[in-house]
Amino acid sequence: METAQTTQQSATQAAWSKRPLIISGPCSAETEEQVIATAQRLANTGKVDVLRAGIWKPRTKPGMFEGIGAKGLPWLQQAKKITGLPTTVEVATGKQVEDALTFDVDILWVGARTTVNPFSVQEVADALRGVDVPVLIKNPINPDLELWQGAVERISRAGIKQVGLIHRGFSSYGNTDFRNAPMWHLAIEMKRRMPGLPIINDPSHICGRRDILQATAQKAIDLDFDGLMIESHIDPDNAWSDAKQQITPERLAEMLGEISWRKEDVSSEEFHHALEKLREQINHVDDELMQLISQRMNIAEKIGEYKKNNNVTILQSTRWNEILEKATKKASKLGLSEEFITKYMDAIHMESINRQNNIMNN
């Protein structure tokens, strides 16, 4: 006969295996009534797989609301009994791990401010030894994939077999469009490094405001993310934390219904044949690009020889500005974005400088 514990474990495993996996709930647990009402309304949508709530809230500055603390865990436990939804909370210390597991939290996640500190991650990992619970790991606040990967390895070495990733964007000086710049290329690189791990997108913390939430979530799905973690509150404008990025359960259901859910693959032979032909064309173009870039670097090295023989500096600002201006103008006519061509030319320029620097100092 199946016990309540095994039933809940089965529900957790079913949720963990689901694609897309949808996690939602308030940024912070505030009151018992708020937690249970949010959970019930989320469950009524039929679109949410796991209920989240912030119990402990590591904040950037002192004096901000730092969570209700462990007294909110029984509220989450009660919400699970009422709705049947598995629960998840963020943990940052060994004691928080113990408290969460005492109140039957089904999935844990390590937050961005914890991932950035290997000592904190190790404390969490040590508390998890001998425990069979899925753990999600958010990217660190700063754009450092080694820290993210290191956190995964520490949790895995503690014996946790079910580990996943959460992409919540990165703190970036000068970024104005998002609360945390998505830096999609870093999330894509993490997927490449750890292809066996599910990766969930957290558009709430990337956006910081609800008006761009859907577009960001759509991009994540287009990039083959395995699910979404979106903050939901019964009264978002009066939430105790992160009010601007939260949405009601009903708006969440609408948004999920409006997203175009993509498939990673289809069984159509015609599709695969057409795709293979186009990919072969890309392979040929890439080969030609490599040859041309190599030729350009050879020319740059010859220029470096002339500069060295005539005691001239490597960096010629006027010349570089001319090249960049010409490239951006031409890129516009060719349908290439200025942002892309600037990044591309910067990479080319730095490689040229490095090669000329080697010549100067040999």
C-alpha positions, 0 to 999 in steps of 0.5 A: 500500500502506498504511503503519503510519503511515497505518494508525495515522492512520486508527485515530485518525480513526476514534476521534476521530469515534466517538460516544460516544468513550471514553477511559480509562487510569491517572491516572499511568503508573507502570511499564511493566508497569502501563501495558501490563497496563492497556492490555491489560485495557482493550482486552479490554473492547472498550469503549475507543477511546483509551488515556490515561496521565498522563506529566507530572502538574502537582500542586497542592502540591510533594512530590506525585508529578508523573509519571514523565516522558518515560521513560514515553512508550515504555511508552505507545508499546509499549501502542499496538503491542500493543493497537492503541489510539490514545494520548493524554497531557496536555502543558503545555510546548512540550518536552512536545509535542515529546516526546509527538509523538516517541513517536507519541502520537496525541491531546494534551490541555491540562490545567486548570492550563495552560488557566488560563494564556494564556502556557502555552497559547500555548507549547503552541500554538506547538509545535503549528504545522505538526502535524496532531494532534487536541487536547482542551482541559480547562476551567480550574480556575476557572470562567472561560469566557473562559479556556477559549474563549481556549485553544481560539482559541489552539490553533486559530490554530496551525493545529490543525483538530481541537479538542475540549473536556473538562469536568472540573469547577471548583474552588469554595470550599465545595464538599463533594459533588465534588472539582471542582464540575461547574457543568453550566451552564458546560459547557452554555454552552460547548457553545452558544458552540462547537457544532461542537466535541466535548465530553468529560466527565471524571467522574473529576476531577469526582467524586474518588471512584468511588462517584458516578462512574456517576451523574455520567457518566450525567448527562453523557450525558443532557446530550448530551456526546460521550464520557467520559474515565474513569481506570482502573488495574489496582490502583486502591487502590494507584495512585500518584496519585488512587487514590480516583477510579480503577476497574479496567478490568473495572468500567469495562466494567460501568459503561459497560454500565449507562449509558443511552446517549441519542440526540440525535434520532429520526426519529419524526414523532409524537415531533417533533409532540408535542415541538413542541406542548410547546415552544410551550407553553414559549414562551408561558409564557416570554413571560408570565414576561418580562412579569411580571418586567418589571412587577416591575422597574417596581415595584422602580424606584418603590420606589427613588424612595421610598427616594431621596426619603426617604434610605433604603438600598436593601438592606432585609435584613429584607424580603429575608429575608421574601421569600426565606423565603416563596418557598422555602416556596411553591416546596416546595409547587409541586415546585420545589427550594430550590436553584433558587428561591434562585438565581432569587430572588437573580438577581431581587433583584440586578437590583432592587438594580441598578435602584434603585442607578441611580435613587439615583445619577441 
